[in-house]
Amino acid sequence: MFVFSSDQFAEAQKAHFANLFALTNTAFDGFQKLAELNLQAVKSNLAESQENVQAALSGGDLKDVFSAQGKFAQPAADKALAYARHVYEIASATQAELTKTVEAQYEQHNRSVQTFVDTFVKNAPAGSEALTALLQQTVAAANNTYESVQKASKQAAETVKSNIEASTAAATGAVQQSARRAVKA
């Protein structure tokens, strides 16, 4: 009969901790990229705000001030959309890396379970055919469920991506239209 040794247990624990640290590092890298993006955005906004205020205040009359504001609307909207795209790219890349790590961990776990089941079936006593068949069916059902969930997750991610792209396109059109109206006014 198959016996789970202390060495195998220790190796399994090491693998689990290595995977935990890999996931943690990936999540932290994503967080760090978002923090860097936010710091860059704040720094850029401060500099641009200063320039915009100076440009608006240097106008000779009220019409010049409103004209200057209209010129700032489109670039600001474009930068906001670019920021949103960067956030989405960072989140997507982090999610993809996390998914890759989890899938690798699942595949390793699945191989271990399959090895255990194969060893169990090979060494099972006579008369336990029903139990071994049930064990094999359970493993197959779990694998099918995982594959279904994985496919549904990928479809959901693609739907979110296409919705974000459609929203970005719509927002870009609306901002451009508003900027044209502001310049005309």
mmCIF file of the C-alpha atoms, coordinates in Angstrom:
data_MODEL
# 
_entry.id   MODEL 
# 
loop_
_atom_site.group_PDB 
_atom_site.id 
_atom_site.type_symbol 
_atom_site.label_atom_id 
_atom_site.label_alt_id 
_atom_site.label_comp_id 
_atom_site.label_asym_id 
_atom_site.label_entity_id 
_atom_site.label_seq_id 
_atom_site.pdbx_PDB_ins_code 
_atom_site.Cartn_x 
_atom_site.Cartn_y 
_atom_site.Cartn_z 
_atom_site.occupancy 
_atom_site.B_iso_or_equiv 
_atom_site.pdbx_formal_charge 
_atom_site.auth_seq_id 
_atom_site.auth_comp_id 
_atom_site.auth_asym_id 
_atom_site.auth_atom_id 
_atom_site.pdbx_PDB_model_num 
ATOM 1   C CA . MET A 1 1   ? 0.000   0.000  0.000   1.00 0.00 ? 1   MET A CA 1 
ATOM 2   C CA . PHE A 1 2   ? 1.102   3.565  -0.677  1.00 0.00 ? 2   PHE A CA 1 
ATOM 3   C CA . VAL A 1 3   ? 2.470   5.362  2.375   1.00 0.00 ? 3   VAL A CA 1 
ATOM 4   C CA . PHE A 1 4   ? 2.959   9.111  2.520   1.00 0.00 ? 4   PHE A CA 1 
ATOM 5   C CA . SER A 1 5   ? 6.440   9.510  4.015   1.00 0.00 ? 5   SER A CA 1 
ATOM 6   C CA . SER A 1 6   ? 7.675   12.424 6.086   1.00 0.00 ? 6   SER A CA 1 
ATOM 7   C CA . ASP A 1 7   ? 10.105  13.305 3.271   1.00 0.00 ? 7   ASP A CA 1 
ATOM 8   C CA . GLN A 1 8   ? 7.238   13.533 0.821   1.00 0.00 ? 8   GLN A CA 1 
ATOM 9   C CA . PHE A 1 9   ? 5.289   15.651 3.302   1.00 0.00 ? 9   PHE A CA 1 
ATOM 10  C CA . ALA A 1 10  ? 8.284   17.973 3.766   1.00 0.00 ? 10  ALA A CA 1 
ATOM 11  C CA . GLU A 1 11  ? 8.713   18.292 -0.009  1.00 0.00 ? 11  GLU A CA 1 
ATOM 12  C CA . ALA A 1 12  ? 5.019   19.062 -0.431  1.00 0.00 ? 12  ALA A CA 1 
ATOM 13  C CA . GLN A 1 13  ? 5.237   21.763 2.233   1.00 0.00 ? 13  GLN A CA 1 
ATOM 14  C CA . LYS A 1 14  ? 8.299   23.289 0.571   1.00 0.00 ? 14  LYS A CA 1 
ATOM 15  C CA . ALA A 1 15  ? 6.482   23.353 -2.764  1.00 0.00 ? 15  ALA A CA 1 
ATOM 16  C CA . HIS A 1 16  ? 3.408   24.956 -1.206  1.00 0.00 ? 16  HIS A CA 1 
ATOM 17  C CA . PHE A 1 17  ? 5.480   27.673 0.466   1.00 0.00 ? 17  PHE A CA 1 
ATOM 18  C CA . ALA A 1 18  ? 7.416   28.310 -2.742  1.00 0.00 ? 18  ALA A CA 1 
ATOM 19  C CA . ASN A 1 19  ? 4.118   28.763 -4.581  1.00 0.00 ? 19  ASN A CA 1 
ATOM 20  C CA . LEU A 1 20  ? 2.758   31.010 -1.823  1.00 0.00 ? 20  LEU A CA 1 
ATOM 21  C CA . PHE A 1 21  ? 5.841   33.224 -2.024  1.00 0.00 ? 21  PHE A CA 1 
ATOM 22  C CA . ALA A 1 22  ? 5.658   33.299 -5.829  1.00 0.00 ? 22  ALA A CA 1 
ATOM 23  C CA . LEU A 1 23  ? 2.033   34.440 -5.658  1.00 0.00 ? 23  LEU A CA 1 
ATOM 24  C CA . THR A 1 24  ? 2.847   37.008 -2.976  1.00 0.00 ? 24  THR A CA 1 
ATOM 25  C CA . ASN A 1 25  ? 5.782   38.399 -4.961  1.00 0.00 ? 25  ASN A CA 1 
ATOM 26  C CA . THR A 1 26  ? 3.688   38.628 -8.121  1.00 0.00 ? 26  THR A CA 1 
ATOM 27  C CA . ALA A 1 27  ? 0.911   40.474 -6.291  1.00 0.00 ? 27  ALA A CA 1 
ATOM 28  C CA . PHE A 1 28  ? 3.447   42.799 -4.657  1.00 0.00 ? 28  PHE A CA 1 
ATOM 29  C CA . ASP A 1 29  ? 5.089   43.529 -8.029  1.00 0.00 ? 29  ASP A CA 1 
ATOM 30  C CA . GLY A 1 30  ? 1.674   44.491 -9.429  1.00 0.00 ? 30  GLY A CA 1 
ATOM 31  C CA . PHE A 1 31  ? 1.021   46.723 -6.428  1.00 0.00 ? 31  PHE A CA 1 
ATOM 32  C CA . GLN A 1 32  ? 4.450   48.333 -6.837  1.00 0.00 ? 32  GLN A CA 1 
ATOM 33  C CA . LYS A 1 33  ? 3.776   49.060 -10.524 1.00 0.00 ? 33  LYS A CA 1 
ATOM 34  C CA . LEU A 1 34  ? 0.439   50.669 -9.625  1.00 0.00 ? 34  LEU A CA 1 
ATOM 35  C CA . ALA A 1 35  ? 2.088   52.778 -6.922  1.00 0.00 ? 35  ALA A CA 1 
ATOM 36  C CA . GLU A 1 36  ? 4.773   53.927 -9.381  1.00 0.00 ? 36  GLU A CA 1 
ATOM 37  C CA . LEU A 1 37  ? 2.115   54.769 -11.973 1.00 0.00 ? 37  LEU A CA 1 
ATOM 38  C CA . ASN A 1 38  ? 0.148   56.754 -9.397  1.00 0.00 ? 38  ASN A CA 1 
ATOM 39  C CA . LEU A 1 39  ? 3.223   58.682 -8.261  1.00 0.00 ? 39  LEU A CA 1 
ATOM 40  C CA . GLN A 1 40  ? 4.097   59.444 -11.871 1.00 0.00 ? 40  GLN A CA 1 
ATOM 41  C CA . ALA A 1 41  ? 0.518   60.588 -12.559 1.00 0.00 ? 41  ALA A CA 1 
ATOM 42  C CA . VAL A 1 42  ? 0.443   62.866 -9.505  1.00 0.00 ? 42  VAL A CA 1 
ATOM 43  C CA . LYS A 1 43  ? 3.800   64.409 -10.377 1.00 0.00 ? 43  LYS A CA 1 
ATOM 44  C CA . SER A 1 44  ? 2.721   64.973 -13.978 1.00 0.00 ? 44  SER A CA 1 
ATOM 45  C CA . ASN A 1 45  ? -0.634  66.442 -12.907 1.00 0.00 ? 45  ASN A CA 1 
ATOM 46  C CA . LEU A 1 46  ? 1.023   68.876 -10.532 1.00 0.00 ? 46  LEU A CA 1 
ATOM 47  C CA . ALA A 1 47  ? 3.379   70.143 -13.220 1.00 0.00 ? 47  ALA A CA 1 
ATOM 48  C CA . GLU A 1 48  ? 0.598   70.414 -15.802 1.00 0.00 ? 48  GLU A CA 1 
ATOM 49  C CA . SER A 1 49  ? -1.725  72.133 -13.337 1.00 0.00 ? 49  SER A CA 1 
ATOM 50  C CA . GLN A 1 50  ? 0.897   74.748 -12.660 1.00 0.00 ? 50  GLN A CA 1 
ATOM 51  C CA . GLU A 1 51  ? 1.388   75.341 -16.388 1.00 0.00 ? 51  GLU A CA 1 
ATOM 52  C CA . ASN A 1 52  ? -2.369  75.490 -17.005 1.00 0.00 ? 52  ASN A CA 1 
ATOM 53  C CA . VAL A 1 53  ? -2.969  77.973 -14.204 1.00 0.00 ? 53  VAL A CA 1 
ATOM 54  C CA . GLN A 1 54  ? -0.161  80.176 -15.437 1.00 0.00 ? 54  GLN A CA 1 
ATOM 55  C CA . ALA A 1 55  ? -1.499  80.012 -19.003 1.00 0.00 ? 55  ALA A CA 1 
ATOM 56  C CA . ALA A 1 56  ? -5.033  80.815 -17.873 1.00 0.00 ? 56  ALA A CA 1 
ATOM 57  C CA . LEU A 1 57  ? -3.908  83.706 -15.690 1.00 0.00 ? 57  LEU A CA 1 
ATOM 58  C CA . SER A 1 58  ? -1.746  85.170 -18.411 1.00 0.00 ? 58  SER A CA 1 
ATOM 59  C CA . GLY A 1 59  ? -4.836  85.740 -20.604 1.00 0.00 ? 59  GLY A CA 1 
ATOM 60  C CA . GLY A 1 60  ? -5.795  89.325 -21.210 1.00 0.00 ? 60  GLY A CA 1 
ATOM 61  C CA . ASP A 1 61  ? -9.522  88.961 -20.664 1.00 0.00 ? 61  ASP A CA 1 
ATOM 62  C CA . LEU A 1 62  ? -12.181 86.449 -19.613 1.00 0.00 ? 62  LEU A CA 1 
ATOM 63  C CA . LYS A 1 63  ? -12.552 85.087 -23.133 1.00 0.00 ? 63  LYS A CA 1 
ATOM 64  C CA . ASP A 1 64  ? -8.845  84.146 -23.169 1.00 0.00 ? 64  ASP A CA 1 
ATOM 65  C CA . VAL A 1 65  ? -9.237  82.325 -19.835 1.00 0.00 ? 65  VAL A CA 1 
ATOM 66  C CA . PHE A 1 66  ? -12.186 80.254 -21.116 1.00 0.00 ? 66  PHE A CA 1 
ATOM 67  C CA . SER A 1 67  ? -10.373 79.582 -24.376 1.00 0.00 ? 67  SER A CA 1 
ATOM 68  C CA . ALA A 1 68  ? -7.357  78.291 -22.447 1.00 0.00 ? 68  ALA A CA 1 
ATOM 69  C CA . GLN A 1 69  ? -9.587  76.001 -20.368 1.00 0.00 ? 69  GLN A CA 1 
ATOM 70  C CA . GLY A 1 70  ? -11.095 74.517 -23.528 1.00 0.00 ? 70  GLY A CA 1 
ATOM 71  C CA . LYS A 1 71  ? -7.639  73.709 -24.859 1.00 0.00 ? 71  LYS A CA 1 
ATOM 72  C CA . PHE A 1 72  ? -6.802  71.790 -21.673 1.00 0.00 ? 72  PHE A CA 1 
ATOM 73  C CA . ALA A 1 73  ? -9.882  69.544 -21.726 1.00 0.00 ? 73  ALA A CA 1 
ATOM 74  C CA . GLN A 1 74  ? -8.789  67.194 -24.519 1.00 0.00 ? 74  GLN A CA 1 
ATOM 75  C CA . PRO A 1 75  ? -5.240  66.562 -23.256 1.00 0.00 ? 75  PRO A CA 1 
ATOM 76  C CA . ALA A 1 76  ? -6.549  65.980 -19.729 1.00 0.00 ? 76  ALA A CA 1 
ATOM 77  C CA . ALA A 1 77  ? -9.127  63.497 -20.959 1.00 0.00 ? 77  ALA A CA 1 
ATOM 78  C CA . ASP A 1 78  ? -6.558  61.726 -23.122 1.00 0.00 ? 78  ASP A CA 1 
ATOM 79  C CA . LYS A 1 79  ? -4.244  61.422 -20.129 1.00 0.00 ? 79  LYS A CA 1 
ATOM 80  C CA . ALA A 1 80  ? -7.057  60.074 -17.966 1.00 0.00 ? 80  ALA A CA 1 
ATOM 81  C CA . LEU A 1 81  ? -7.813  57.435 -20.591 1.00 0.00 ? 81  LEU A CA 1 
ATOM 82  C CA . ALA A 1 82  ? -4.126  56.578 -20.901 1.00 0.00 ? 82  ALA A CA 1 
ATOM 83  C CA . TYR A 1 83  ? -3.937  56.243 -17.115 1.00 0.00 ? 83  TYR A CA 1 
ATOM 84  C CA . ALA A 1 84  ? -6.945  53.915 -17.116 1.00 0.00 ? 84  ALA A CA 1 
ATOM 85  C CA . ARG A 1 85  ? -5.337  51.816 -19.854 1.00 0.00 ? 85  ARG A CA 1 
ATOM 86  C CA . HIS A 1 86  ? -2.095  51.584 -17.851 1.00 0.00 ? 86  HIS A CA 1 
ATOM 87  C CA . VAL A 1 87  ? -3.994  50.485 -14.752 1.00 0.00 ? 87  VAL A CA 1 
ATOM 88  C CA . TYR A 1 88  ? -5.828  47.872 -16.807 1.00 0.00 ? 88  TYR A CA 1 
ATOM 89  C CA . GLU A 1 89  ? -2.567  46.639 -18.376 1.00 0.00 ? 89  GLU A CA 1 
ATOM 90  C CA . ILE A 1 90  ? -0.899  46.308 -14.976 1.00 0.00 ? 90  ILE A CA 1 
ATOM 91  C CA . ALA A 1 91  ? -3.913  44.515 -13.524 1.00 0.00 ? 91  ALA A CA 1 
ATOM 92  C CA . SER A 1 92  ? -4.157  42.221 -16.552 1.00 0.00 ? 92  SER A CA 1 
ATOM 93  C CA . ALA A 1 93  ? -0.454  41.374 -16.502 1.00 0.00 ? 93  ALA A CA 1 
ATOM 94  C CA . THR A 1 94  ? -0.550  40.686 -12.771 1.00 0.00 ? 94  THR A CA 1 
ATOM 95  C CA . GLN A 1 95  ? -3.668  38.555 -13.147 1.00 0.00 ? 95  GLN A CA 1 
ATOM 96  C CA . ALA A 1 96  ? -2.074  36.607 -16.012 1.00 0.00 ? 96  ALA A CA 1 
ATOM 97  C CA . GLU A 1 97  ? 1.060   35.959 -13.964 1.00 0.00 ? 97  GLU A CA 1 
ATOM 98  C CA . LEU A 1 98  ? -1.001  34.854 -10.962 1.00 0.00 ? 98  LEU A CA 1 
ATOM 99  C CA . THR A 1 99  ? -3.065  32.591 -13.208 1.00 0.00 ? 99  THR A CA 1 
ATOM 100 C CA . LYS A 1 100 ? 0.072   31.058 -14.696 1.00 0.00 ? 100 LYS A CA 1 
ATOM 101 C CA . THR A 1 101 ? 1.454   30.315 -11.225 1.00 0.00 ? 101 THR A CA 1 
ATOM 102 C CA . VAL A 1 102 ? -1.826  28.838 -9.993  1.00 0.00 ? 102 VAL A CA 1 
ATOM 103 C CA . GLU A 1 103 ? -2.189  26.718 -13.133 1.00 0.00 ? 103 GLU A CA 1 
ATOM 104 C CA . ALA A 1 104 ? 1.353   25.369 -12.731 1.00 0.00 ? 104 ALA A CA 1 
ATOM 105 C CA . GLN A 1 105 ? 0.607   24.573 -9.094  1.00 0.00 ? 105 GLN A CA 1 
ATOM 106 C CA . TYR A 1 106 ? -2.648  22.869 -10.069 1.00 0.00 ? 106 TYR A CA 1 
ATOM 107 C CA . GLU A 1 107 ? -0.930  20.796 -12.752 1.00 0.00 ? 107 GLU A CA 1 
ATOM 108 C CA . GLN A 1 108 ? 1.726   19.668 -10.266 1.00 0.00 ? 108 GLN A CA 1 
ATOM 109 C CA . HIS A 1 109 ? -0.948  18.848 -7.701  1.00 0.00 ? 109 HIS A CA 1 
ATOM 110 C CA . ASN A 1 110 ? -2.964  17.005 -10.342 1.00 0.00 ? 110 ASN A CA 1 
ATOM 111 C CA . ARG A 1 111 ? 0.067   14.896 -11.306 1.00 0.00 ? 111 ARG A CA 1 
ATOM 112 C CA . SER A 1 112 ? 0.625   14.039 -7.638  1.00 0.00 ? 112 SER A CA 1 
ATOM 113 C CA . VAL A 1 113 ? -3.009  13.050 -7.168  1.00 0.00 ? 113 VAL A CA 1 
ATOM 114 C CA . GLN A 1 114 ? -2.959  10.979 -10.351 1.00 0.00 ? 114 GLN A CA 1 
ATOM 115 C CA . THR A 1 115 ? 0.214   9.209  -9.185  1.00 0.00 ? 115 THR A CA 1 
ATOM 116 C CA . PHE A 1 116 ? -1.438  8.500  -5.839  1.00 0.00 ? 116 PHE A CA 1 
ATOM 117 C CA . VAL A 1 117 ? -4.598  7.169  -7.530  1.00 0.00 ? 117 VAL A CA 1 
ATOM 118 C CA . ASP A 1 118 ? -2.598  5.005  -9.931  1.00 0.00 ? 118 ASP A CA 1 
ATOM 119 C CA . THR A 1 119 ? -0.540  3.568  -7.072  1.00 0.00 ? 119 THR A CA 1 
ATOM 120 C CA . PHE A 1 120 ? -3.673  3.027  -4.990  1.00 0.00 ? 120 PHE A CA 1 
ATOM 121 C CA . VAL A 1 121 ? -5.469  1.260  -7.857  1.00 0.00 ? 121 VAL A CA 1 
ATOM 122 C CA . LYS A 1 122 ? -2.429  -0.911 -8.626  1.00 0.00 ? 122 LYS A CA 1 
ATOM 123 C CA . ASN A 1 123 ? -2.044  -1.961 -4.973  1.00 0.00 ? 123 ASN A CA 1 
ATOM 124 C CA . ALA A 1 124 ? -5.730  -2.161 -4.065  1.00 0.00 ? 124 ALA A CA 1 
ATOM 125 C CA . PRO A 1 125 ? -6.857  -5.449 -2.552  1.00 0.00 ? 125 PRO A CA 1 
ATOM 126 C CA . ALA A 1 126 ? -9.153  -7.744 -4.474  1.00 0.00 ? 126 ALA A CA 1 
ATOM 127 C CA . GLY A 1 127 ? -12.818 -6.784 -4.205  1.00 0.00 ? 127 GLY A CA 1 
ATOM 128 C CA . SER A 1 128 ? -12.176 -3.028 -4.058  1.00 0.00 ? 128 SER A CA 1 
ATOM 129 C CA . GLU A 1 129 ? -12.869 -2.416 -7.740  1.00 0.00 ? 129 GLU A CA 1 
ATOM 130 C CA . ALA A 1 130 ? -15.919 -0.274 -6.956  1.00 0.00 ? 130 ALA A CA 1 
ATOM 131 C CA . LEU A 1 131 ? -13.883 1.939  -4.635  1.00 0.00 ? 131 LEU A CA 1 
ATOM 132 C CA . THR A 1 132 ? -11.054 2.345  -7.135  1.00 0.00 ? 132 THR A CA 1 
ATOM 133 C CA . ALA A 1 133 ? -13.513 3.126  -9.934  1.00 0.00 ? 133 ALA A CA 1 
ATOM 134 C CA . LEU A 1 134 ? -15.188 5.732  -7.722  1.00 0.00 ? 134 LEU A CA 1 
ATOM 135 C CA . LEU A 1 135 ? -11.811 7.266  -6.896  1.00 0.00 ? 135 LEU A CA 1 
ATOM 136 C CA . GLN A 1 136 ? -10.867 7.464  -10.589 1.00 0.00 ? 136 GLN A CA 1 
ATOM 137 C CA . GLN A 1 137 ? -14.242 8.981  -11.509 1.00 0.00 ? 137 GLN A CA 1 
ATOM 138 C CA . THR A 1 138 ? -13.933 11.540 -8.717  1.00 0.00 ? 138 THR A CA 1 
ATOM 139 C CA . VAL A 1 139 ? -10.507 12.643 -9.969  1.00 0.00 ? 139 VAL A CA 1 
ATOM 140 C CA . ALA A 1 140 ? -11.797 12.841 -13.554 1.00 0.00 ? 140 ALA A CA 1 
ATOM 141 C CA . ALA A 1 141 ? -14.838 14.868 -12.449 1.00 0.00 ? 141 ALA A CA 1 
ATOM 142 C CA . ALA A 1 142 ? -12.635 17.263 -10.474 1.00 0.00 ? 142 ALA A CA 1 
ATOM 143 C CA . ASN A 1 143 ? -10.403 17.767 -13.522 1.00 0.00 ? 143 ASN A CA 1 
ATOM 144 C CA . ASN A 1 144 ? -13.420 18.418 -15.756 1.00 0.00 ? 144 ASN A CA 1 
ATOM 145 C CA . THR A 1 145 ? -14.802 20.924 -13.256 1.00 0.00 ? 145 THR A CA 1 
ATOM 146 C CA . TYR A 1 146 ? -11.465 22.730 -13.087 1.00 0.00 ? 146 TYR A CA 1 
ATOM 147 C CA . GLU A 1 147 ? -11.242 22.910 -16.879 1.00 0.00 ? 147 GLU A CA 1 
ATOM 148 C CA . SER A 1 148 ? -14.801 24.272 -17.092 1.00 0.00 ? 148 SER A CA 1 
ATOM 149 C CA . VAL A 1 149 ? -14.105 26.937 -14.480 1.00 0.00 ? 149 VAL A CA 1 
ATOM 150 C CA . GLN A 1 150 ? -10.860 27.842 -16.231 1.00 0.00 ? 150 GLN A CA 1 
ATOM 151 C CA . LYS A 1 151 ? -12.633 28.253 -19.594 1.00 0.00 ? 151 LYS A CA 1 
ATOM 152 C CA . ALA A 1 152 ? -15.393 30.347 -17.999 1.00 0.00 ? 152 ALA A CA 1 
ATOM 153 C CA . SER A 1 153 ? -12.789 32.555 -16.290 1.00 0.00 ? 153 SER A CA 1 
ATOM 154 C CA . LYS A 1 154 ? -10.958 33.140 -19.556 1.00 0.00 ? 154 LYS A CA 1 
ATOM 155 C CA . GLN A 1 155 ? -14.221 34.004 -21.309 1.00 0.00 ? 155 GLN A CA 1 
ATOM 156 C CA . ALA A 1 156 ? -15.124 36.425 -18.512 1.00 0.00 ? 156 ALA A CA 1 
ATOM 157 C CA . ALA A 1 157 ? -11.693 38.067 -18.772 1.00 0.00 ? 157 ALA A CA 1 
ATOM 158 C CA . GLU A 1 158 ? -12.118 38.465 -22.533 1.00 0.00 ? 158 GLU A CA 1 
ATOM 159 C CA . THR A 1 159 ? -15.574 39.975 -22.018 1.00 0.00 ? 159 THR A CA 1 
ATOM 160 C CA . VAL A 1 160 ? -14.191 42.458 -19.478 1.00 0.00 ? 160 VAL A CA 1 
ATOM 161 C CA . LYS A 1 161 ? -11.364 43.346 -21.868 1.00 0.00 ? 161 LYS A CA 1 
ATOM 162 C CA . SER A 1 162 ? -13.739 43.987 -24.772 1.00 0.00 ? 162 SER A CA 1 
ATOM 163 C CA . ASN A 1 163 ? -16.077 46.017 -22.517 1.00 0.00 ? 163 ASN A CA 1 
ATOM 164 C CA . ILE A 1 164 ? -13.176 48.173 -21.343 1.00 0.00 ? 164 ILE A CA 1 
ATOM 165 C CA . GLU A 1 165 ? -12.049 48.718 -24.926 1.00 0.00 ? 165 GLU A CA 1 
ATOM 166 C CA . ALA A 1 166 ? -15.597 49.684 -25.969 1.00 0.00 ? 166 ALA A CA 1 
ATOM 167 C CA . SER A 1 167 ? -15.956 52.007 -22.973 1.00 0.00 ? 167 SER A CA 1 
ATOM 168 C CA . THR A 1 168 ? -12.605 53.607 -23.725 1.00 0.00 ? 168 THR A CA 1 
ATOM 169 C CA . ALA A 1 169 ? -13.597 54.204 -27.332 1.00 0.00 ? 169 ALA A CA 1 
ATOM 170 C CA . ALA A 1 170 ? -16.930 55.710 -26.267 1.00 0.00 ? 170 ALA A CA 1 
ATOM 171 C CA . ALA A 1 171 ? -15.268 57.890 -23.634 1.00 0.00 ? 171 ALA A CA 1 
ATOM 172 C CA . THR A 1 172 ? -12.668 59.077 -26.116 1.00 0.00 ? 172 THR A CA 1 
ATOM 173 C CA . GLY A 1 173 ? -15.398 60.077 -28.562 1.00 0.00 ? 173 GLY A CA 1 
ATOM 174 C CA . ALA A 1 174 ? -17.369 61.893 -25.876 1.00 0.00 ? 174 ALA A CA 1 
ATOM 175 C CA . VAL A 1 175 ? -14.298 63.745 -24.618 1.00 0.00 ? 175 VAL A CA 1 
ATOM 176 C CA . GLN A 1 176 ? -13.293 64.797 -28.100 1.00 0.00 ? 176 GLN A CA 1 
ATOM 177 C CA . GLN A 1 177 ? -16.813 66.079 -28.750 1.00 0.00 ? 177 GLN A CA 1 
ATOM 178 C CA . SER A 1 178 ? -16.814 68.004 -25.448 1.00 0.00 ? 178 SER A CA 1 
ATOM 179 C CA . ALA A 1 179 ? -13.429 69.487 -26.196 1.00 0.00 ? 179 ALA A CA 1 
ATOM 180 C CA . ARG A 1 180 ? -14.599 70.675 -29.611 1.00 0.00 ? 180 ARG A CA 1 
ATOM 181 C CA . ARG A 1 181 ? -17.636 72.293 -27.987 1.00 0.00 ? 181 ARG A CA 1 
ATOM 182 C CA . ALA A 1 182 ? -15.495 73.962 -25.328 1.00 0.00 ? 182 ALA A CA 1 
ATOM 183 C CA . VAL A 1 183 ? -13.129 75.394 -27.930 1.00 0.00 ? 183 VAL A CA 1 
ATOM 184 C CA . LYS A 1 184 ? -16.056 76.745 -29.984 1.00 0.00 ? 184 LYS A CA 1 
ATOM 185 C CA . ALA A 1 185 ? -17.650 78.418 -26.963 1.00 0.00 ? 185 ALA A CA 1 
# 
